[in-house]
Amino acid sequence: MGPREEDNGLFLLSAVALVCGMIAFVPWLLEPTSPVASKGAQRVAYERPAPQEPVRVIVPFTPNTVPSQR
């Protein structure tokens, strides 16, 4: 029998959503996490901030409304 023809779009949408959800969720479950390593990395980040490079400031564009003036 199967679903009616009007419900095929909804059925396909829900099937694709479930498959995409499982593709995103399963690796998240299997990802190894080490609380000791993550705390150490956070501690180093707080102790030594990365050196910042000078920032180049760009002025806003001002159009040349007078062509004779260059």
C-alpha positions as CSV (number, residue, x, y, z in Angstrom):
1,M,0.0,0.0,0.0
2,G,2.4,2.8,1.2
3,P,1.6,6.4,1.8
4,R,-0.8,8.3,-0.4
5,E,0.6,10.3,-3.2
6,E,-0.1,13.6,-1.4
7,D,2.0,12.6,1.5
8,N,5.1,11.5,-0.4
9,G,6.7,15.0,-0.1
10,L,6.2,15.1,3.6
11,F,7.5,11.5,3.9
12,L,10.6,12.3,1.9
13,L,11.2,15.5,3.9
14,S,11.0,13.7,7.2
15,A,13.2,10.8,6.0
16,V,15.9,13.2,4.8
17,A,15.7,15.2,8.0
18,L,16.1,12.0,10.1
19,V,19.1,10.8,8.0
20,C,20.8,14.2,8.2
21,G,20.1,14.4,12.0
22,M,21.7,11.0,12.4
23,I,24.7,12.0,10.3
24,A,25.2,15.0,12.6
25,F,24.4,13.3,15.9
26,V,26.3,10.0,15.7
27,P,29.8,11.5,15.3
28,W,29.0,13.9,18.2
29,L,28.3,10.8,20.4
30,L,31.5,9.0,19.4
31,E,33.8,12.0,19.7
32,P,36.3,11.4,22.5
33,T,36.5,14.0,25.1
34,S,39.2,14.3,27.8
35,P,38.3,16.7,30.6
36,V,41.9,17.0,31.7
37,A,43.2,18.0,28.3
38,S,40.4,20.5,27.7
39,K,41.0,22.2,31.1
40,G,44.8,22.4,30.4
41,A,44.2,24.0,27.0
42,Q,41.8,26.5,28.6
43,R,44.3,27.3,31.3
44,V,47.1,28.0,28.8
45,A,44.7,30.2,26.8
46,Y,44.0,32.3,29.8
47,E,47.6,32.6,31.0
48,R,49.2,33.6,27.7
49,P,47.0,35.6,25.3
50,A,48.0,35.5,21.7
51,P,50.0,38.5,20.6
52,Q,47.9,40.9,18.6
53,E,49.1,42.4,15.3
54,P,48.5,46.0,14.5
55,V,45.1,46.6,12.8
56,R,44.9,48.4,9.5
57,V,42.2,51.0,9.6
58,I,40.4,51.6,6.3
59,V,38.5,54.8,5.8
60,P,35.0,54.7,4.3
61,F,34.7,55.2,0.6
62,T,33.9,58.7,-0.5
63,P,32.8,59.0,-4.1
64,N,34.3,61.7,-6.3
65,T,31.2,63.9,-7.1
66,V,33.2,66.6,-8.9
67,P,35.1,64.9,-11.8
68,S,37.4,68.0,-12.4
69,Q,38.7,67.6,-8.9
70,R,41.2,64.8,-8.6
